[in-house]
Amino acid sequence: MGEQKNLFLAIILSIAIIVIFQLLFPQQSVMTPVANNENDQLQPATSIDDNQITTNEIIKSKEEIIETGQRISINTPSLQGSINLRGAVLDDLILLNYRESLDKKSKNITLFAPDGTSNPYYVETGWKQLSNSDKINLPDLETNWRATSENLTPDSPVSLIWVNDENVVFKIHFTVDNDYMFNITQEIENNSQSYIEVFPYRLIKRINLPDTINFFILHEGLISLLNDELLEKKYTHLSDDCSSNNAVKKEFCDQKTSGGWLGFTDKYWMSSLIPNNEESITVNYRHNNNGRDSYRVGYVGKIFNIKPSSSLEYTGNLFAGAKVLKILSKYEEQYNIIRFEDAIDWGWFSFLTKPIFIAINWFNGIVGNFGIAIVAFTVLMRLILFPLAHTSFKSMAKMKKLQPEMQRLKETYPDDRQKMQQELMALYKKEGANPVAGCLPIVVQIPIFFSLYKVLFVTIEMYHAPFYGWIHDLSAPDPLGILILFGLIPWQVPEWLSIINIGILPIIMGFTMWLQQKLNPAPTDPTQAKIFAFLPFVFTFILAGFAAGLVLYWAVNNILSIAQQWVIQRKILAKKDV
C-alpha cells in the first residue's frame, strides 16, 4: 500500500506542475517587435535625460513616414531598412529571414520603426556639451546630414557628414556585416580656432509599452551585462525605478563601467549597444512620460578636449537582430563580448537548458530536421538514464510478479495493518523489490521535460522549425485538432477551446502512456486503480496545447520505455516462482 501511495503522490505532483505550466505559459506565437522614439536632450556629462514637449501626434504607417524623408538604404542578406538623414537616426530595420507567421505571404519581422508610428523603436547617436563649456553648434535630431553613398551594404560602408558654421566637421561612419552587427564611428574634425569640449552619447529608445508575452518563464525588456553582472529589468521596473521625474533613482539606473553590452530584448529579437572594451562609460536607464511612455537605455563616454586642427574618433558596435546562438557565439569571440550568449533567456536552469539545446542543435546539424533531432536527443537521454530506468523497471517487474502474494497478505491481515506492512517489507527484501524505485524515472524526467519546454519556447532556432507531415512548427501545438476533424474542417478554434482540441500527436502520446501503464503493476486499491487508468486521458488533454516538439519527446520516450520495460518484464516473469 505504501509503495502505491508514493507512486500516486509522485504522479499527482507531476500533473499539478504540468497543469500550472499549461495555465501560466503561453502558446508559441510570433512577437513582432515594437518601437520607440522621441526627442531627447542629454544633461550634464554622465546622464541621458528627456526634455521633451508633448504634442498631439498623428499616428502614421511606417511606409508613409519613410517615404517623406531622405534616407540611406540598408541591404544585407539578413537585414533591410534605412537610416534617416534627418538626425542620423537608425529607425527602420526588417529581419529578412523571419516572418510573422508560417504563411509565405506574411510580412517579415519589423525590428525598428520611426517616430510617428504607433510604436517607435530606434537608435540615436550624437554629441553633447557640459553646461559650463564654450558652446558650439552641435548636430541634433533636426540636423540634415549629407551621405557619401545611398546604400549601406556589407561591402559598401556609408559616412554621414555635417559641417557647422565654425567649419567643424562631424561625421558618422556606418558599416554592417552579413548578419546583425553594425559598427558606428563618430568623428570630429576641428577646423576652428577654438578648443572643443564634448562627450559622445548613444542610446536605444522604445516609445509606448511594447507588446510582451509577460510571463515569468521569459524575460522581455531591459537586458545588460555590465561589470560581469547580467541585469534583466521589465519595462515596469524602468517606469517605477528610473523615471526622469524621480529624483531618487535605483542604483542600477546609473552605472560606471567599461565594455559589456546593454539594450532591449524581446522573445526572439534584441537590440544592444556594445561599447568599446577599452573605453570608460556611464550607463543610464530611463523612463519618461510626456504623453507617451519613453523607455531608454544608453551610455555616454568621457569628456574629450579637441584642440584646433586635430580630430577625434569614437567607435562602438550595435547588435540588432535575431538571437541565434551560433551568431551570438561568433560575436562573443570576435569582439570579445562577455557572455553575449546569455542574451538568450536560458533561465535559472541554464545548466540544463543550454546543454539540451546544444545537443538538439548538434543533432539537427547532422540530420537536417529538428524533429528527428528531438527523437535522437530522446534516445540519448534514454541511454544516459538507462541504468536508473533498468533498476526501476526491474523493481516494477518484480512488484508485478509479487502482486498475488501482496493480495494474499492483504486478505490474511485485513484488520492488522502494522503486521501486513511488516510482512510486505519482508517480502520486498526477500525478492529484492523496491516500491519507491518506480517513482525515480518520473522524478528525473521532470527537470528534463521542463528544460526542453524552455528550449522550445525561447530559442529562435526552433521558431517555425518543421517536422514531417502536418507538423510545420515544432514550437507550436499540433495544428490538426479533433475539433477541426484533424484538418478536414477549416475553422479557427477559439483559444478557450484549445485544451480539448486534441491533435494527432497528443493522441499518440496518450496511447503510448496508456500502453506503458499496462506494463506497470496495478494498484490493489480499486479507487487508485481507476485514477491511474484515467491519467493517460488527463495527460493527453493537458499536453494538447503544448509545443509539438515537447509532445514528440514524450511520445518517443514512452515508446522506448515500453520496449525496455517489456524486455525486462519478460525476463523477470519468466523466472520460476520461489
N, C-alpha and C positions, 0 to 999 in steps of 0.2 A: 504493500500500500504506500509505503514511504517513497519508493522509487517512482511510483506513478505520480505522486504529488509533486515531486521535484521536476519531473519532466513536464507535467501540466503547467507548473508555475513558470518554467523557462519559456515554454511556447506562448503562454498568455502574455508574458513580458515582451516577447518578440513582437507579438501582434500589436500590443499597446504602443510600442515605439514606432512601428511602421505606420500605424494609424495616425499618430501625431505628425510624422513626417508628411504623410499624404495631405493632412489638413494645413500644415504650415508651409510646405514647399510648393511653389507654383509649377505649372507645366512649362516645359521648354518653349520659349517664344522669342521672337526677334525683338530686341530692344533697340529701336532706332535712336541714335544719339540725338541729344538736343543741344541748344546753343545759348550763348550769352553775349552781351555787348552793351556798352555804354561808354561815354567819355569819362576818362579818369584823369585826375591830377595827382602827381606824386608830391608828397610832402617831405620835409627835410630828410636828408640823406638816408635814412635806413628804413623808410616806410613807404608803402604804396597805398594811398587812400583816395577814395572818391570825393569829388567836389562837383556835384552834378546839379543841373537844373531839370526838374521834372516837366515833361511836356505830354500832352495828349497825343501819343503817336498813333499812326495808322499802320496796321499790320499789312505787310505785302508779302508776296511769294518770293522765294529765293531767286527764281529766274528773273522776275521783274526788277529786283534790285540790282542784280549783276549786270543786266543789260544797260543800265543807266549810267554806269561809270567806266572809267578807263582801267583796264586790268591786265595783268601778266598771266598767261595761261600756264597751268601746271599739268604736265603729261608724263606719266611714268607707267611701267607695267602694272603697278598696284594702285596708283592714285590718279585722280583727275580733279582739277579745281582751278583756283586763281588767287592772285594777290591783288588787293585793291591799291591802286597807286595813290589814292587819297588816304593819307595816314599810314601807308605801307603796312596795312593790316592783312594778315593771312586769315581769311574768313570764309573760305569756300573750299571744301575738300570732300571728295566722294571716294569710297572704297570700291574699287572695280572688281574685286574678287568675291564680294559678298552681296547678297540680295536680301530684301526684306522677307521673302518667302520662297518656297520651292518653285513657285510659278516663274517660268523663264521670262515672262513679261513684267514681273515685279521690278520695282526700282532698286538701284544699288543703294547701299547704306550711305547715308549722309552723316559725316562726322562734324564738319564745321559749317556754320551758316552765318551770314552777315547781320549786322544790326538792322533792325526794321522788320525782321522776320519774327515769327511767334516765339522762337527760342534761339536767340543769337548765341554763338559759341565761336571764339576766335582767339588769335594770338597777336599780341601787341609788343612792339619793340621801340625803344627810344632813349632819349637823354633828358636829364633834369639837372637843376642847379640848386644849391643851397640858397636860402633866402637872403643871406648876407654877402653873396658873391656878386661880382660885377656882372650885370645882366647882359646877355647876348640873345639874339634871336635864334631860338631852337626850333627844330621841326616838331609838329604836333599832329593830332588826328585830322586837322584841316589842311595840312600841307599836301600839295600836289607834287609827287616825285616824278622824275624822268627815268626811264628804264633803258638799259643797254640792249635789251632784246625783248621780243614779245612772248617768248616761250621759255619756261624753266623745265628742263629735262635732265635725266642723269648725265647726259653728255654735253649739256649746254647750261652753264651757270648764268645767273642774272644778277646785275647790280642796279640798285636804285640810287639816284643821285639828286641832291638838292643843295643849292648854294644860297646862303643868306646875304643880307645887304652889306656885310663886312667881309665878303669873299671867303667865308669859312665854308668848306665843302664837307657835306655829310653824305656818307654812303652806307648802304646796307647790301651786303653780298649774300645771295641765297644759292645753296647747292642742295641737291636731293639725290638719294640713291634709288635703286630699283625697288626697294621695299618701302619703309616708312620713316627713314631718318633724314631730317633736314639739318644742314649746318648754316647758322646765321652769324655773320660777322659785321659788327658795326664799326665804321671807320670815320675819323675826323681828320681833315687836313686844315691846319690852322694857317691860313694865308693872311691873317690880320696882323696888326701891330701890337696886339694885347695878349696877355695870358688868358687862357680859357680854363675855368674850373667847373667840371661837370662830373656826373656819375651816371652810369648806364642802368637801365631797368628793362625787365622782360616780364610779361605776365600772360596768363591764360584766364579768360573770363567766360563765364556762363551766365546768361541773364534769363530769369524766370526759372522756377524749380523744374528740373528735367523729369521726364517720366522715368520712374525706377520700379524695380520689382519689389523692393522694400521688404525683403525677408532676411532673417538673421543668417541664413546659410550663405548669403552672398553680400559682399561689401560693394557699395556704389557711392561715389563721392570723392572727397579729397584723399589722395594717397601720396606718400613721400617716403623716401629713405634718406634721412639726414643724420649725421653723427652716428652712423651704424644702427639706427633705430627706425623700424618700419612704423609709420604712422598712418592710421586709417580713421577718417572722420566723416560722418554723414553730413549732408547739407544742413540739417537742423543744428548740428554742432557748430558749424560756421556762423549761422544766424544767431545762436544763443551765446557763443563764447568769443566770437571775433568780429562783432559788429563795429563798424566805423563810428557809430554814435555812442559806443560803450567805452568809457574812459578806462575801465579796468578790464583788460583782456587776459584770457588764459595764457599760460606760459607757451603753449605750443603755437600760438598765433604769430609770434616773432622769434626767430632763431638765427643765431650766427653760426656759420658753417663754411666748409669748402667742399666742393664736389657734391656727390649724391644726385638725387632727382626728385621732382615734385610735379604733380599735375592732378587731373581728374580721371577717374576710371569708371567705365560702365561695365556691364557684364562681360562683353567680348572686346570692347574697344578702349583705347586710352590715348590721352594727350599728355605729354610730360616734357617739362623743361629739364635739360641736362647741362648744368653749368660746367665750365672748365674745372677740372680737379685741382688745379693749382691756384685758383682764384678764391679769395675770401669774399663771402657774400652774406647778405642779411635777407632772410626769407620772411615773407609776410603772407598770411592767410587772412582774407577779409570777406565780410558780408556788408552790403549796403542796400537800403531800400529808399529810393526816391520815386516811388510809384511803381517800380519794378524791383524784384529781388535780383541782386547782382552778387554772384559768388566768384571769388578771385583767388588765384594762387600766383605768386610771383616772387621775384627777388631783385635786389639792387646790388650793384658792385661798389667797389671803393671809389673814393673821390680822386679824379685824375686832374693834374695840373699840366695843361698842354701849352708849351711855350710857342712863340711865333715861329713860323717857317718849319714846323715839325708836325708829325701826325701820330695817330694812336689807333690801334685796332683792338676790339673786344669781341671775343668769339664764344660760341656755345652751341649746343645741339638742341633739337626738338624732335621728339618722337610723336608721331600722330598716325595711328592705325590700329590694326588688329593685334591682339595679344597672343601671337603664335609662339609657342615655346622655342621652337628652333630659331626663329628670328630674334627673340629676346636674348637667347643664349649667345647668338652670334654677336649682337651688340654689346652684351656684357663683357665679352672677351675683347672685342675690337676696340672699344672705347674705355675699357676698364671701369665699367659702371657697376657699382657694388650692388649685388643681389637684385639685379634687374629682372630675373626670372620670377621674383616674388610679386611682380605686378599681377600675376595670375593669382587668384584667391584660392590658395591651396587649403586654407582653413587651419584649425588647430591641430588636425591630424595630418599635417603635411608629410610626416614621416611615413604615412601610408598612401595618401592620395598622389603624391608626386611619383613615388616608385611604381604605383599601379598605372598611372598614365604613361610613364616612360616605357613600361613593359608592353602595354597595349599598342602604343605608337610604334614600338620596335617591331612587333608582330605585323602591324599594318604595313610597315615598310617592306616586309618580306612577301606578304600575301596580297597586298593591294586592296584590302577591304576591311573596314573597321569591325564589321560584324564577325567575320572569320577571325579577326584579331581578338575579339572578346571571347570567342569559343576557345582559341588557343590559350588565352590567359586563364580561362576556367580550367582547362586541362592542367596547366602549370600549377594552379592553386591546389588541384586535387592531388598532384604529385607531391607538393610540399607538405600538404596536410595528410598524406597517406598513412603515416604511422599512427597518428591520432585517430583518424577515421577507422583504420583497421582495428585498433583496440576497441573503439566504441562499437562498431558493428559486430565484432566478435562477442562482446559482452551482451549486446542486444539479442544476438542469435541464441546465446545461452539462456537469456531470460525467457525467450520464446519457447525454448525447449523445456524450461522448468515450469511453464505455466500450469500444466496438470498437477504437478506437485504443490505449487503455490495455492491452487484452488483447493487441494485436499487439506492443506494446513488451515486454510480459512474455514473450511467446514468442520475440521477437527476441533478448533478452538474458537467457536463463534462468540463466546462471552468472555474470553480471556485474551484481550488484545496484546498485553505485555508478553504473554507466553508465545503467542503467534509471531510477534516481532522477533523474539529470541530464536525461534525455530527458523524463521526466514533468513536471519543473519547467518545462522549456522549453515543453511542450505547454500546461500550465496558463497560463503567462504569455501565450502566443500567443492563446489563446482567452478570456482574462480570467476563468478559473475559479479559485475559491479553495476548496480542500478543507476548510479549517477553518471556513468560513462556515456549514456545515450544523450545527455544534455550537452556534452562538450563540443561536438561539431556545430551545434546551434549557436553556442556562445561565441565560438571562434569566428563563425561566418558573419555575425552581426557587424563587427567593425569593417570587414571587407566589403560587405553589402553597402553600408553607408558611405564608405570611401569611394566605391565605384559610382554610387549615385552622385557624389560631389564631383567626381571627374567628368561624368556625362553632363553635369549641369553647368560647369564653369569653363571647360576647355573649348576653345573655338575649333579645334581640330575635329571635334565630334559634331559641330554645328552643320546640320544638313548632310551628315555623313550617311550614305545609303548602305543597305544590306543587299538582300535579293528579294525579288518578287514585289510584294506590296509594301515592304518596309523601305521608305525613301529617306527617313530621318531617324537615326538611332537615338537621338537626343530627345525625341518627341514620342508620345504614346502611339501604340499600334492604331493606325487610322481606320482599319476595317472592323468597325464595331458591330455588335449584334443588332443595335437599333437602326442601322442602315443596311441590314441583311448582308453584312460583310462586303459592302461596296456596291450592292445592286440598287440601292435607293440613294439618289443624290440629295441628301438632306444634311444641313448643318446642325449637328446635335447641340442643344444648349449646354452651357458649362455645368449647370446644376444636375444634368442627367449623365454627365461623363462617367460617374462612378459605376453606372450599370451598363454603360456602352462597352461591353467586354469585347476585346479584339481576339483574333485568332491566336496570336502568340500567348496572351494570358491564359487562354483556354488550354493550350498545350502545356503551359507551366502548371496549371491546376491539375490536369490529368496526371502528369508525372509525379506531382506531390501526393495525389491520391494513391497512385500505384506504389510509391515508396512507403506510404503509410501501411499498406497491406503487408509489407515485409516486416514491420515492427511488431513487437508483442502488444496485443490488445489489452487495454486496462480491464481489470476484473470487475471494476465498478461500472454498472450499466450507464449511469449518468455521464461519467467521464468518457466512456466509450462513444456515446452519442456526440459529445462535444468534440472529441478528436476526429470523428468521422465528418464533422461539419467544417473543420478547419480548412481543407483544400478549397472549399467553395468560398470561404471568407477571404483567403489569400488571393483567389482569382479575382474577386471584385476589387480588393484593395490595390492590387498591382496593375489593374486595367488602366489606371491613369498615370502609371509611372513610365519612365523612358523605356522604349522598346529594347534598347541595349541592356538595361538592367534586367528586364524580364527574360531576355535571351540568356543572360548569365545564369539566372536562377534555374531556368528550364534545363539547360545543358548540365548544370551542377547536379540537378535531380537525377538526370539520366545516368550520369557517371556514378552517382551514389547508389542508384538502383543496381547497376551492373556489379559494383564492388560488393554491395550488401548481399545480393543474390548468390554470388560465388561463395562468400563466407558462410552464409546460412546453409547452403548445400553440404558444405564440409562438416559443419557442427552438427546439423540434424541427422546426418548420415551415420554419425558415430553411435555405437551401441549404448543404450542407456545403462547407467550403473544401478 
